[in-house]
Amino acid sequence: MTGADFIAATNAALAAGAPGQVSDEAMRAVLTAVIRLYAAKSERADAEPEPFAADSVTATEAVTLACAVIRGAGLNLFDVAMWYGRPAAGL
């Protein structure tokens, strides 16, 4: 499955109200690749790249993923606060 195929399948599944149509395995593979790419770009860029277009995700969607990533990485909010307080790239 290409990136475009995954995006199309995801959009179709969400439009149909059936997110289960996209396998957890495919979602994990894409999410892992995206997280690793974003982190690498953030470390090397003059400024942090925008993670998504304005108004393309809701605050609830963003926080839902952020919490899952925090738990998945074995972090706690103290750990996150230390990282959040560091200067963004390019500042």
Rosetta blueprint (number, residue, H / E / L):
1 M L
2 T L
3 G H
4 A H
5 D H
6 F H
7 I H
8 A H
9 A H
10 T H
11 N H
12 A H
13 A H
14 L H
15 A H
16 A L
17 G L
18 A L
19 P H
20 G H
21 Q H
22 V L
23 S L
24 D H
25 E H
26 A H
27 M H
28 R H
29 A H
30 V H
31 L H
32 T H
33 A H
34 V H
35 I H
36 R H
37 L H
38 Y H
39 A H
40 A H
41 K H
42 S H
43 E H
44 R H
45 A L
46 D L
47 A L
48 E L
49 P L
50 E L
51 P L
52 F L
53 A L
54 A L
55 D L
56 S L
57 V L
58 T L
59 A H
60 T H
61 E H
62 A H
63 V H
64 T H
65 L H
66 A H
67 C H
68 A H
69 V H
70 I H
71 R H
72 G H
73 A L
74 G L
75 L L
76 N L
77 L H
78 F H
79 D H
80 V H
81 A H
82 M H
83 W H
84 Y H
85 G L
86 R L
87 P L
88 A L
89 A L
90 G L
91 L L
